[in-house]
Amino acid sequence: MDQADMGTAYPPAGLFRRLMAMFYDSLLLISALLVATAVVMMFTRGTLSYHNPFFKTFLFLICFSFYTWFWLHGGQTLGMRAWRLRVQGRNGRPVTIWQALLRFMLAIPSLALGGLGFFWMLVDRERMTLYDRYSESVIVVLPKQEKNRG
């Protein structure tokens, strides 16, 4: 399938841009997780155990909410915005909640297994990761904004 079949005139994102956007987003996500942990610690008066399954689920939901909210509201996390990237369906339309869920859930093992599912993009003709393929979504590079004249 070529770019015309993907419903977009934008090229697929390369490895460097994706990694840099992931780095930016990781800083923001860590901040959000620290704030969430601080709030939980206030309610538990500092007696919270990290091994508590409710706490782990809470942190997981924070991560999922972080990415999904951005993907569903403009297709860009803040890191993706800084690097002019956008996630969209292969047809060029915004991702659905189900695509976002599938993308997030498949990204976890893809990255956890030494990044194997992520680095798949290096051998893929369309530069898609495994979670791009299975979620029917793609990350594209947006053009630079022209400055207003006048």
SVG drawing of the C-alpha trace seen along z (x, -y; Angstrom):
<svg xmlns="http://www.w3.org/2000/svg" viewBox="-14 -44 31 53">
<polyline fill="none" stroke="black" stroke-width="0.4" points="0.0,0.0 1.4,-3.4 0.8,-6.9 -2.2,-7.5 -3.8,-4.4 -3.3,-5.7 -5.5,-8.6 -2.8,-11.2 -0.4,-13.3 1.9,-13.4 5.0,-11.1 5.3,-8.5 7.4,-9.5 10.9,-8.2 12.7,-6.6 14.5,-9.8 11.3,-12.0 9.4,-9.2 12.1,-8.6 12.4,-12.3 8.6,-12.7 8.6,-9.7 11.3,-11.3 9.4,-14.6 6.2,-12.7 8.0,-10.5 9.0,-13.6 5.4,-14.9 4.1,-11.4 6.6,-11.0 5.4,-14.4 1.8,-13.3 2.6,-10.0 4.5,-11.8 1.6,-14.2 -0.9,-11.3 1.3,-9.4 1.6,-12.4 -2.2,-12.7 -2.6,-9.0 0.1,-9.4 -1.9,-12.2 -5.0,-10.0 -3.1,-7.0 -0.9,-9.1 2.2,-7.8 1.4,-4.1 0.9,-3.1 2.7,0.0 3.7,-0.1 2.7,3.5 -0.9,2.6 -2.9,3.8 -5.3,0.8 -2.4,-1.6 -0.8,0.1 -4.1,0.0 -4.5,-3.7 -1.1,-4.4 -1.9,-2.3 -5.1,-4.3 -3.2,-7.6 -0.8,-6.5 -3.7,-5.3 -5.7,-8.5 -2.6,-10.7 -2.1,-9.2 -5.7,-8.5 -6.9,-12.0 -4.2,-13.6 -4.7,-11.1 -8.5,-11.6 -8.2,-15.4 -6.1,-16.4 -4.0,-13.3 -0.9,-14.8 0.7,-14.5 2.8,-17.5 5.9,-15.7 4.3,-14.8 3.3,-18.5 6.9,-19.6 8.2,-17.3 5.3,-17.9 3.9,-14.4 0.3,-13.2 -1.3,-9.8 -4.3,-9.2 -6.1,-6.3 -4.6,-4.7 -7.5,-6.4 -6.3,-9.9 -9.1,-10.3 -8.7,-10.8 -8.2,-7.6 -11.2,-6.1 -11.2,-5.2 -10.8,-1.5 -7.8,-2.3 -6.3,-4.3 -7.0,-1.4 -5.5,1.2 -2.5,-1.1 -1.8,-1.6 -2.2,2.0 0.0,3.3 2.7,0.7 3.3,2.0 4.7,5.5 6.2,4.0 8.4,1.7 8.8,4.0 10.3,6.8 13.4,4.7 11.6,2.4 11.2,5.3 7.7,4.2 8.8,0.6 12.0,1.2 10.0,3.3 9.6,-0.1 13.2,0.2 12.4,3.2 8.8,2.2 8.3,0.8 5.8,-1.8 7.8,-2.6 5.1,-1.2 5.6,0.3 3.7,3.5 1.2,1.5 0.7,-0.9 -0.2,2.1 -2.6,3.8 -4.4,0.7 -4.8,-0.5 -3.2,-3.8 -0.1,-5.6 2.1,-8.5 2.8,-11.1 5.1,-14.1 3.1,-17.4 4.5,-20.2 6.1,-23.3 3.7,-26.2 4.3,-29.2 4.8,-32.5 2.1,-35.1 3.1,-38.0 1.9,-41.4"/>
</svg>
